[in-house]
């Protein structure tokens, strides 16, 4: 069985699917270069997954075929260790680019009167120079682009995580990583945010700065055991692997029926 995570149309060609049982995981919204090939690929021996119900509705607004299922992303909780208390500050993590809404996090933290640390690669230098760098100093700082245990330690120290997508995120892994550490979320209700965050945070409509600042206070009142428990219940690596193995078996059976 082939597990296809590519953005290429080539693994979706029918002649390939006829030879090898395949599970295709879609990580992006539908776009013209891929949409037709995905639709045409629904043959025996092929299963398709999306990362959220929200993403499934985007791909198939009239209802998805039975070969399509939701496969939530998962994390290893040991890599994002739980901490029972925060330092009173806020944290944001992700690619620093307009679609990730870093500027919304900065504005909300200032309104709420909380220190904020940003982590992640500077993907859009013009955006950084115009919208983010001028805001740094005092309570707003940039902690760099960390990886692994260093990032987990920094996120786990915070009291609230700001999640500010400005597009329809198919999932929102950074929020899950923070939740695993026990950090509640304040964010924007875009894409799959509500499905991912659930009771572990407070979400507000996009572009409502005052509401996002208020959501920070509401999120701070959520016990840290709540986000941690949500990750253990829904978003672990082991759960993801179990679902994958089930999908592999289904694809294999269908291909050889």
Secondary structure, DSSP 8 states (H G I E B T S, - for coil): -EEE--S-SGGG-HHHHTTS-EEEEE-S---HHHHHHHHHT--TTEEEEESSHHHHHHH-TT---TTEEE----B-GGGS---S---S-EEEES-BSGGGTHHHHHHHHHHHT--EEEES-B--HHHIIIIIGGG-BTTEEE-----HHHHHHHHHH-SEEEE--SS--S--HHHHHHHHTT-EEEEE--TTHHHHHGGGEEEE-TT-HHHHHHHHHHHHTS-HHHHHHHHHHH-BHHHHHHHHHHHHHHHHHHHT-
